[in-house]
Amino acid sequence: MSNKFIDKNKKIILQVRDGFTLIELLVVISIIAILAVMLLPALEQARQKARQTVDINNLKQIGLALEMYTDDNNNFYPSLGPTFYWGESPPGWSEKLYPYTKNKNIYINPDYPIKNDKFNYFLEGNQAYLLAKQSGSGYVAFDSVATNRTMIQYPSAFVLSGDTDYNGFTVYPQTSNNPIYANGDTDKDDMTQNCLSFQQDSTHWAPYWNGGLNILFADGHVAWFNHYDPNSITFRYYTFDPWSMNP
């Protein structure tokens, strides 16, 4: 609908429109839909980047807490054992760090696949476990494995902690009668299971940060990797070697 006005001096008919036609509205809607399709992937990438930044900051805070703990414990990082839940004795490594972190939220990885598990990072213990097993004639005492900071020869490459794609850690449901079991294992480690496989299989999820995982190294820096790099990553005190159950 439109209203017509006549300018008597110029003899021109001016037409004022009341609104858009149906075709014009459909064109506008189509353009908005196309723009939305183009922008949504970029928005999702931005959201994931923000979540990954949270993850990196968590690991850096954990790294600082680990160093303070080690300063107070004769250069040993927290000892590791089997599955420990918050409030149990002995405590898991996450709870051992709590006097230094004062914040349980830093243990939550924003993209960790199991959302009711509130302890989502692992602590390196493979090298210390294998040495303890050798020195103990195959027996490793309960809650006795601890990485020795003074033995790490390549701190910028030695894996200390990080994201994990290992899917075998025990998680009790939130409805468990005992509330300490609701938040998962507080002592996740790689003593006897590879926590950084970088590939999906029966015991590992697909890496959830753009196909990779964030790693905290012994010198305090955090870096993203989507595969094992033999020149940048090691799980051994004195050599550059991958995770393994072989000493």
C-alpha positions in Angstrom: 0.0 0.0 0.0 1.2 3.5 -0.7 0.0 7.1 -0.6 0.3 9.5 -3.5 1.0 13.2 -3.3 1.1 15.7 -6.2 3.5 18.6 -6.2 1.4 21.2 -8.1 4.4 23.3 -9.0 6.5 20.6 -10.5 3.6 18.4 -11.7 5.4 15.4 -10.2 3.6 12.6 -8.4 5.5 11.6 -5.2 4.8 8.1 -4.0 5.4 7.3 -0.3 5.5 3.6 0.6 4.1 2.2 3.8 6.4 -0.9 4.1 8.3 -3.6 2.3 6.9 -6.0 -0.2 6.8 -9.7 0.6 9.6 -10.3 -1.9 11.8 -7.7 -0.3 11.3 -9.2 3.1 12.2 -12.7 1.8 15.4 -11.3 0.2 16.4 -9.7 3.6 15.7 -12.9 5.5 17.7 -14.9 3.0 20.7 -12.5 3.3 20.5 -12.8 7.1 20.4 -16.6 6.9 23.4 -16.6 4.6 25.4 -14.3 6.9 24.4 -16.5 9.9 25.7 -19.6 8.2 28.9 -17.8 7.4 29.4 -16.4 10.9 28.5 -19.4 13.1 31.7 -21.4 12.5 33.7 -18.3 13.3 31.8 -17.8 16.5 32.2 -21.4 17.5 35.9 -21.2 16.9 36.1 -18.0 19.0 34.2 -19.7 21.8 36.5 -22.7 21.7 39.5 -20.4 21.7 38.2 -18.7 24.8 37.7 -22.1 26.5 41.2 -23.2 25.5 42.6 -20.0 27.0 40.9 -21.0 30.3 42.4 -24.5 30.0 45.9 -23.0 29.5 45.5 -20.7 32.4 44.4 -23.6 34.6 47.5 -25.5 33.7 49.8 -22.6 34.4 48.3 -22.2 37.8 48.7 -25.9 38.5 52.3 -25.5 37.4 52.9 -22.7 39.9 51.3 -24.8 42.6 53.4 -27.8 41.7 56.6 -25.8 42.0 55.6 -24.4 45.4 54.7 -27.9 46.6 58.1 -29.2 45.3 60.0 -26.4 47.0 58.4 -27.5 50.3 58.9 -31.2 49.8 62.6 -31.7 49.0 62.3 -31.4 45.3 59.6 -34.1 44.9 56.3 -33.5 43.2 53.2 -34.9 44.8 53.3 -38.7 45.3 50.9 -40.8 43.2 48.9 -43.9 43.8 45.7 -45.6 42.8 42.3 -43.9 42.6 41.8 -41.3 45.3 38.7 -39.1 45.8 38.4 -35.7 47.5 38.4 -36.1 51.3 40.0 -39.5 51.3 43.2 -40.3 53.1 45.8 -40.2 51.7 44.6 -37.4 49.4 45.2 -37.4 45.6 47.7 -35.0 44.1 45.0 -32.4 43.2 44.0 -32.2 46.9 47.6 -32.1 48.0 48.0 -28.9 45.9 44.9 -27.3 47.3 46.7 -25.4 50.1 48.6 -23.7 47.3 45.8 -23.2 44.8 42.9 -22.4 47.1 40.7 -23.0 44.1 39.1 -26.3 43.0 37.9 -24.7 39.7 41.3 -24.8 38.2 41.0 -28.6 37.9 38.1 -28.3 35.5 38.9 -28.5 31.9 36.1 -26.7 29.9 36.0 -29.3 27.1 36.7 -32.5 29.2 34.3 -35.1 27.8 32.9 -36.1 31.2 31.1 -33.1 32.7 30.4 -34.5 36.2 34.1 -35.2 36.7 35.7 -32.1 38.3 39.3 -33.2 38.2 40.4 -33.3 34.6 44.2 -33.1 34.4 46.8 -35.8 34.9 50.2 -35.6 36.6 53.3 -37.3 35.2 54.5 -40.4 37.0 55.5 -42.9 34.4 59.3 -42.5 34.8 59.1 -42.5 38.6 56.9 -45.5 38.6 59.2 -47.6 36.4 62.2 -46.6 38.5 60.3 -47.5 41.7 59.3 -50.8 40.2 62.9 -51.6 39.3 64.3 -50.7 42.7 61.5 -52.6 44.5 61.9 -55.9 42.7 58.6 -55.3 40.9 56.6 -54.0 43.9 55.5 -50.4 44.1 54.4 -49.2 47.6 51.0 -47.5 48.0 51.1 -43.7 47.3 54.9 -43.8 46.9 55.6 -42.7 43.4 56.8 -39.2 43.0 58.8 -37.4 40.3 62.1 -36.0 41.4 62.6 -32.5 40.0 66.4 -32.6 40.4 66.6 -35.6 38.0 64.8 -33.8 35.1 67.5 -33.0 32.5 65.3 -31.4 29.9 62.6 -29.4 31.8 61.4 -27.5 28.7 60.5 -30.9 27.1 59.7 -33.1 30.2 55.9 -33.6 30.4 54.7 -32.7 33.9 50.9 -32.4 33.5 48.2 -31.6 31.0 45.0 -32.5 29.3 44.3 -36.2 29.0 42.4 -38.2 26.3 42.6 -41.4 28.4 39.0 -42.5 29.0 39.5 -45.2 31.7 39.5 -43.1 34.9 36.8 -44.1 37.3 33.9 -41.6 37.7 31.0 -42.2 40.2 27.7 -40.5 39.3 26.6 -37.3 41.0 23.9 -39.2 42.7 26.3 -41.4 44.7 25.4 -41.7 48.3 28.9 -40.7 49.3 29.5 -37.1 48.0 33.3 -37.5 47.9 32.8 -39.9 45.0 30.8 -37.5 42.9 33.7 -35.6 41.3 36.0 -38.3 40.0 39.5 -39.4 40.6 41.6 -36.6 42.1 44.8 -38.5 41.4 44.8 -39.0 37.7 48.3 -39.9 36.4 50.1 -41.7 33.7 52.0 -44.3 35.7 50.5 -47.3 33.9 48.3 -45.7 31.2 49.2 -43.3 28.4 47.3 -40.1 29.0 48.5 -38.4 25.8 47.8 -40.7 22.9 46.7 -38.0 20.5 44.4 -40.5 18.7 41.1 -42.1 19.3 40.9 -45.8 20.2 39.2 -48.1 22.6 40.8 -46.4 25.7 41.2 -42.9 24.4 38.9 -40.1 23.2 39.7 -38.1 20.1 41.8 -35.1 21.2 39.3 -32.3 22.0 41.2 -29.1 21.4 41.1 -28.7 17.6 42.5 -32.2 17.3 45.2 -31.7 20.0 45.9 -31.4 23.7 47.6 -28.8 26.0 50.7 -30.0 27.9 52.3 -28.4 30.9 56.1 -28.9 30.9 58.5 -28.9 33.8 59.8 -25.4 33.1 56.3 -24.0 33.5 55.3 -23.3 29.9 52.2 -24.8 28.3 52.0 -25.8 24.6 49.5 -27.4 22.3 50.4 -30.5 20.4 48.4 -32.8 18.1 51.0 -35.6 18.0 54.1 -36.8 19.9 57.1 -34.8 18.8 60.3 -36.6 19.7 62.3 -33.4 19.5 60.0 -31.5 21.9 58.4 -34.0 24.3 59.9 -36.5 26.6 58.6 -38.7 29.5 62.1 -39.6 30.7 64.6 -37.9 33.1 67.7 -38.2 30.9 66.6 -39.0 27.3 64.0 -38.0 24.8 61.5 -40.9 24.7 57.8 -41.4 24.4 55.5 -42.7 27.1 56.1 -46.4 27.6 55.9 -49.2 30.1 59.5 -50.1 29.3 62.2 -48.5 31.5 
